[in-house]
């Protein structure tokens, strides 16, 4: 049974680099590529109007990112599935990986914190620790 490839895509430069690597890998292995984007919850301290505006802006941003990715995947003849998951980025992505047939998860290098985090990125570090599949980190 063929397992799929997934990539975390939030529109950052790092995530687009990861997307292009994942796209090439999916093409090479003739696999479906899953894009996982996370829509984080808005601050509870916002007014209802601010919360709705922030939510819409986030959805609109992710839709534009997914549309651009779909165009690029179509050009490379790679089958693409997109998903917007809600929650904290690490938990939401790991849950998606566990619930789908993913062999390799590709992510961009992000963030700084502890010594290991400074080298790898805190979200990437957490995903590596909790992922049910291999993780490919793109610099």
VMD Tcl script that draws the C-alpha trace (Angstrom):
set ca {
  {0.00 0.00 0.00}
  {1.35 3.42 -0.99}
  {1.55 5.93 1.79}
  {1.21 9.65 1.14}
  {3.44 12.65 1.77}
  {2.33 15.69 3.77}
  {3.68 19.20 4.16}
  {2.93 21.97 6.64}
  {2.16 25.17 4.72}
  {1.42 28.51 6.37}
  {2.61 30.87 3.64}
  {5.98 31.66 5.24}
  {9.13 31.50 3.13}
  {10.27 28.44 5.09}
  {6.98 26.61 4.52}
  {7.06 27.36 0.76}
  {10.58 25.87 0.58}
  {9.21 22.79 2.34}
  {6.26 22.68 -0.07}
  {8.56 22.67 -3.12}
  {10.67 19.86 -1.62}
  {7.52 17.88 -0.77}
  {6.13 18.48 -4.26}
  {9.31 17.11 -5.84}
  {9.29 14.12 -3.48}
  {5.62 13.37 -4.22}
  {6.31 13.59 -7.95}
  {9.34 11.28 -7.66}
  {7.50 8.71 -5.52}
  {4.20 9.10 -7.43}
  {2.30 9.86 -4.22}
  {-0.50 12.17 -3.20}
  {0.67 15.30 -1.42}
  {-1.35 16.55 1.56}
  {-1.08 20.19 2.53}
  {-1.78 20.80 6.20}
  {-2.45 24.38 7.24}
  {-3.39 25.33 10.77}
  {-5.91 27.96 11.67}
  {-5.15 28.96 15.22}
  {-7.89 30.15 17.54}
  {-8.24 33.90 18.02}
  {-7.71 35.58 21.37}
  {-10.70 35.38 23.68}
  {-10.07 38.99 24.69}
  {-11.04 40.21 21.22}
  {-14.49 41.63 20.64}
  {-16.93 39.50 18.62}
  {-16.35 41.72 15.56}
  {-12.56 41.44 15.91}
  {-12.80 37.66 16.32}
  {-14.92 37.30 13.17}
  {-12.57 39.57 11.20}
  {-9.47 37.66 12.38}
  {-11.13 34.33 11.57}
  {-12.12 35.48 8.06}
  {-8.68 36.94 7.38}
  {-7.05 33.67 8.40}
  {-9.43 31.59 6.25}
  {-8.95 33.93 3.28}
  {-5.16 33.82 3.65}
  {-5.10 30.02 3.81}
  {-7.46 29.75 0.83}
  {-5.10 31.91 -1.27}
  {-2.13 29.79 -0.19}
  {-3.96 26.56 -1.07}
  {-5.04 27.94 -4.46}
  {-1.44 28.83 -5.32}
  {-0.26 25.38 -4.17}
  {-2.96 23.67 -6.26}
  {-1.76 25.52 -9.37}
  {1.85 24.47 -8.74}
  {0.87 20.85 -8.05}
  {-1.22 20.70 -11.21}
  {1.77 21.98 -13.23}
  {3.88 19.14 -11.79}
  {1.04 16.62 -12.23}
  {0.94 15.80 -8.53}
  {-2.35 14.87 -6.87}
  {-3.00 17.27 -3.99}
  {-5.25 17.20 -0.95}
  {-5.59 20.28 1.21}
  {-6.67 20.49 4.82}
  {-7.15 23.33 7.23}
  {-7.03 22.07 10.79}
  {-7.93 24.11 13.83}
  {-5.92 24.27 17.02}
  {-2.33 24.59 18.12}
  {0.00 23.91 15.16}
  {1.89 20.95 16.60}
  {-1.12 19.12 18.06}
  {-3.28 19.71 14.99}
  {-0.62 18.56 12.52}
  {0.36 15.47 14.52}
  {-3.31 14.50 14.84}
  {-3.72 14.84 11.06}
  {-0.64 12.68 10.45}
  {-1.98 9.99 12.77}
  {-5.39 9.99 11.08}
  {-4.12 9.75 7.48}
  {-1.86 7.39 5.60}
  {1.27 9.59 5.76}
  {4.78 8.18 5.24}
  {6.81 11.40 5.30}
  {5.96 14.82 6.76}
  {7.91 17.75 5.31}
  {8.22 20.97 7.31}
  {10.21 24.15 7.12}
  {12.71 25.21 9.75}
  {11.06 27.70 12.12}
  {11.54 29.57 15.39}
  {14.16 29.67 18.10}
  {14.25 28.65 21.75}
  {16.36 26.12 23.71}
  {19.76 24.94 22.45}
  {18.11 22.23 20.35}
  {15.30 24.60 19.44}
  {17.81 27.22 18.32}
  {19.23 24.67 15.89}
  {15.95 23.20 14.75}
  {12.99 25.34 15.78}
  {10.60 24.68 18.60}
  {7.63 23.56 16.48}
  {9.82 21.36 14.31}
  {11.39 19.84 17.43}
  {7.98 19.01 18.91}
  {6.72 17.55 15.64}
  {9.80 15.33 15.36}
  {9.18 14.04 18.89}
  {5.46 13.33 18.40}
  {5.10 12.45 14.71}
  {3.97 8.92 13.83}
  {6.00 9.08 10.60}
  {9.38 10.23 9.31}
  {9.92 14.00 9.30}
  {11.93 15.83 6.64}
  {13.02 19.32 7.78}
  {13.89 21.81 5.06}
  {16.24 24.74 5.71}
}
mol new
graphics top color blue
foreach p $ca { graphics top sphere $p radius 0.5 }
foreach p [lrange $ca 0 end-1] q [lrange $ca 1 end] { graphics top cylinder $p $q radius 0.2 }
display resetview
